[in-house]
């Protein structure tokens, strides 16, 4: 025992403090590296599209200055928006109403029909051929017949918008409802789970990535459907699509392209809101599902 040497307390304390300092330095270095990676990722996310839009705007302005009777300049479009904001706003609301009501009905009906088809395959064999026939019929040919059937109000425009978004929503939802985990389905059937329990606990959560894939297709199509309905469905001359038609007939390029820009803004806004909703709802799922 007399030959054993004890390490002085001061030496042990200094070694501990040195290790703590080194550990803190490593943690700070890791945090700084993570911050630099995050900054690079943020820069890489917004810089490329910003540069692309700047280049596209410069090219647009150059072509507009060289060909004033083909497309208007950006400042002319902005001036038109600033001069008559209420005209654009009222027509914007009309088109947005068509998108919300028409697309909402088409999305809801498409999903409900997909649920019925997933549960009863005989319904798919009976109804799907008729749906395909309707979907391959040009919507511009259906719109005038809808005006004759439903009058000159908003109903034909709602129906046209609903038809445009119905099929992608139906197909994606049906694929998701059938793409279930086989072993999990076998376990639930072994436990004598009812159809409602299987749908609630297995099919519905599992189909959500497919549903959002369908929504990403349906949202832009809803804008297209509403605009096309305003182009071809006679009746109330309101909405951005109608404004495009009237301004183009008068060769008013500024109003025409200002209305088109607002349609683009509406589509981008809806798609962005859908992306935020998807992150909240599918926080557990990576964004790897593609539309089928």
Secondary structure as UniProt FT lines:
FT   TURN            2..3
FT   HELIX           9..66
FT   TURN            68..70
FT   HELIX           74..83
FT   HELIX           85..98
FT   HELIX           99..103
FT   HELIX           104..119
FT   HELIX           121..136
FT   HELIX           139..150
FT   HELIX           155..178
FT   HELIX           182..190
FT   TURN            191..192
FT   HELIX           195..198
FT   HELIX           199..203
FT   HELIX           204..232
FT   HELIX           240..249
FT   TURN            250..251
FT   HELIX           253..281
FT   TURN            282..284
//
